Amino acid sequence: MTKTDIQHKMIDALVGTSRINPDDFAYKTSTNRVKSLSYALAGWIYMLRRQKNTRIQAFASIFVLGLAAWLGVEPISWAILILTVTMVWMAEFINAAVEAAIDLSTSEYHPMAKVGKDVASAAVLLGAVASVVIGLIILLPPLLTKLGVG
């Protein structure tokens, strides 16, 4: 294999995916931004209706942001809390999408399907643990001060 062949293979590896037109393979693609937004909101509503963990997350998110408002945390802390809450929501959404895609692709047990589902769930767990640690770092000191303990 020549140096030029290797270079062409490397370039194709980098840009080959960008040459794929999703319209050639997708069941349906939306060109309307309002419809695209409605699909995203429909996904969120689905998650709240059908996935019990997102209802827990919704309660936790409202509680944490309400506590932050009550404590009057600084703007940078707000930004970190919002990013943290968003990270957990995104991990849960991606986990549900991975599970749905796996369930759609096979009706039989397959060890690699289990791996895919377990790894996606682990991403949610990682985000949740990190969010608890970040929440404690940001909210515990002002909470203790407000309660007269710290």
Backbone hydrogen bonds, N-H to C=O, Kabsch-Sander energy under -0.5 kcal/mol:
donor,donor_aa,acceptor,acceptor_aa,energy
6,I,2,T,-2.2
7,Q,3,K,-2.3
8,H,4,T,-2.5
9,K,5,D,-2.3
10,M,6,I,-2.3
11,I,7,Q,-2.6
12,D,8,H,-2.6
13,A,9,K,-2.3
14,L,10,M,-1.7
15,V,11,I,-2.6
16,G,12,D,-2.5
19,R,15,V,-0.7
19,R,16,G,-1.2
20,I,17,T,-1.6
24,D,21,N,-1.7
25,F,22,P,-1.5
26,A,22,P,-2.8
33,R,31,T,-0.6
36,S,32,N,-2.4
37,L,33,R,-2.3
38,S,34,V,-2.3
39,Y,35,K,-2.3
40,A,36,S,-2.0
41,L,37,L,-2.6
42,A,38,S,-2.4
43,G,39,Y,-2.1
44,W,40,A,-1.9
45,I,41,L,-2.7
46,Y,42,A,-2.6
47,M,43,G,-2.3
48,L,44,W,-2.3
49,R,45,I,-2.4
50,R,46,Y,-3.3
51,Q,47,M,-2.0
52,K,50,R,-0.6
54,T,51,Q,-1.2
55,R,51,Q,-0.9
56,I,52,K,-1.6
57,Q,53,N,-2.5
58,A,54,T,-2.5
59,F,55,R,-2.1
60,A,56,I,-2.8
61,S,57,Q,-3.1
62,I,58,A,-2.5
63,F,59,F,-2.7
64,V,60,A,-2.9
65,L,61,S,-2.6
66,G,62,I,-2.5
67,L,63,F,-2.8
68,A,64,V,-2.4
69,A,65,L,-2.0
70,W,66,G,-2.5
71,L,67,L,-2.4
72,G,68,A,-1.0
73,V,68,A,-1.8
78,W,74,E,-2.1
79,A,75,P,-2.4
80,I,76,I,-2.2
81,L,77,S,-2.7
82,I,78,W,-2.9
83,L,79,A,-2.4
84,T,80,I,-2.4
85,V,81,L,-2.9
86,T,82,I,-2.5
87,M,83,L,-2.4
88,V,84,T,-1.8
89,W,85,V,-2.2
90,M,86,T,-2.9
91,A,87,M,-2.3
92,E,88,V,-2.3
93,F,89,W,-2.5
94,I,90,M,-2.7
95,N,91,A,-2.5
96,A,92,E,-2.3
97,A,93,F,-2.2
98,V,94,I,-2.7
99,E,95,N,-2.6
100,A,96,A,-2.5
101,A,97,A,-2.5
102,I,98,V,-2.5
103,D,99,E,-2.9
104,L,100,A,-2.2
105,S,101,A,-1.7
106,T,102,I,-1.4
113,A,110,H,-0.6
114,K,110,H,-2.0
115,V,111,P,-2.1
116,G,112,M,-2.5
117,K,113,A,-2.4
118,D,114,K,-3.0
119,V,115,V,-2.8
120,A,116,G,-2.1
121,S,117,K,-2.2
122,A,118,D,-2.2
123,A,119,V,-1.7
124,V,120,A,-1.3
125,L,121,S,-2.4
126,L,122,A,-2.8
127,G,123,A,-2.2
128,A,124,V,-2.7
129,V,125,L,-2.8
130,A,126,L,-2.5
131,S,127,G,-2.4
132,V,128,A,-2.0
133,V,129,V,-2.2
134,I,130,A,-2.8
135,G,131,S,-2.7
136,L,132,V,-2.5
137,I,133,V,-2.4
138,I,134,I,-2.4
139,L,135,G,-3.2
140,L,136,L,-1.8
143,L,139,L,-2.0
144,L,140,L,-2.8
145,T,141,P,-2.1
146,K,142,P,-2.5
147,L,143,L,-2.2
148,G,145,T,-1.2
149,V,144,L,-2.9
150,G,144,L,-1.5
